[in-house]
């Protein structure tokens, strides 16, 4: 299976698109601040899923999934910061956090299924 066939990768790519759209509406002074940080964290999620998938070792793949999960937690925090600063309305915050929660569960499930293969 190719990494791009993984539903978690596809959902992470959708999240990247959504983050780029919402951060485009942030104030100009955030261009190199929160907007840039959120975009980098979002891009890191599917990138690490793909890179880990390309590794020849299951342990390495699991490590990259952990990095992707860390980036996901970073992004959730940045979404909450944006909400506190009034850059995102409550509806958008809820939508984005539902996406991050779903991706987080999928990453955990994928990591667990890989761990089961190691046993």
C-alpha positions in Angstrom: 0.0 0.0 0.0 1.2 3.5 -0.9 1.3 6.1 1.9 -1.2 8.3 0.0 -3.7 5.5 0.2 -3.7 5.7 4.0 -6.9 7.4 5.2 -5.0 9.1 8.1 -2.6 10.7 5.5 -5.5 11.9 3.4 -7.2 13.4 6.5 -4.0 15.0 7.5 -3.7 16.5 4.0 -7.2 17.9 4.3 -6.2 19.4 7.7 -3.2 21.2 6.1 -5.5 22.7 3.5 -7.9 23.9 6.1 -5.1 25.4 8.3 -3.7 27.3 5.3 -7.2 28.7 4.6 -7.9 29.9 8.1 -4.4 31.2 8.7 -4.7 33.3 5.5 -7.3 35.3 7.4 -5.0 36.0 10.4 -3.8 39.6 10.9 -0.8 40.6 8.8 1.5 40.8 11.8 1.0 37.0 12.3 2.5 36.2 9.0 5.8 35.2 10.5 4.3 34.2 13.9 1.4 32.0 14.7 0.3 31.6 11.1 3.7 30.3 10.1 4.0 28.0 13.1 0.5 26.5 12.6 1.3 25.9 8.9 4.6 24.2 9.7 3.0 22.0 12.3 0.2 21.0 10.0 2.5 20.2 7.1 4.7 18.1 9.4 1.8 15.7 10.2 1.3 14.1 6.7 5.0 14.6 5.9 6.1 12.4 8.8 3.4 9.8 8.0 4.8 9.6 4.5 8.4 9.6 5.5 7.9 6.9 8.1 5.9 4.8 5.7 8.9 5.0 3.3 11.3 3.6 6.0 12.2 0.0 5.8 11.9 -0.5 9.6 8.7 -0.8 11.5 10.4 0.7 14.5 11.4 3.7 12.4 7.9 4.1 11.0 6.5 4.1 14.5 9.0 6.8 15.5 7.9 9.0 12.6 4.2 8.4 13.6 5.2 9.7 17.1 6.7 12.8 15.5 3.5 13.3 13.5 1.4 13.0 16.7 3.6 15.5 18.4 3.1 18.0 15.6 -0.6 17.3 15.8 -0.6 18.3 19.5 1.5 21.4 18.7 -1.1 22.3 16.1 -4.0 21.8 18.5 -2.3 24.2 20.9 -1.8 26.8 18.2 -5.5 26.5 17.2 -6.4 27.2 20.8 -4.0 30.2 21.0 -5.6 31.6 17.8 -9.0 31.2 19.4 -7.9 33.0 22.5 -6.6 35.8 20.4 -9.9 36.1 18.5 -8.4 35.0 15.2 -10.8 32.0 14.9 -14.5 31.8 15.7 -15.8 29.1 17.9 -17.4 27.1 15.1 -14.1 26.9 13.2 -12.2 26.0 16.3 -14.6 23.1 17.0 -14.3 21.9 13.4 -10.5 22.0 13.4 -10.3 20.2 16.8 -12.7 17.5 15.7 -10.3 16.9 12.7 -7.2 16.8 15.0 -8.9 14.5 17.4 -9.9 12.1 14.6 -6.4 12.1 13.1 -4.9 11.6 16.6 -7.0 8.5 17.1 -6.1 7.2 13.7 -2.4 7.8 14.3 -2.6 5.9 17.7 -4.4 3.0 16.0 -1.9 2.8 13.3 1.0 2.9 15.7 -0.7 0.2 17.9 -1.3 -2.1 14.8 2.4 -1.7 14.0 3.4 -2.5 17.6 1.3 -5.6 17.5 3.3 -6.8 14.5 6.5 -6.4 16.4 5.2 -8.7 19.2 
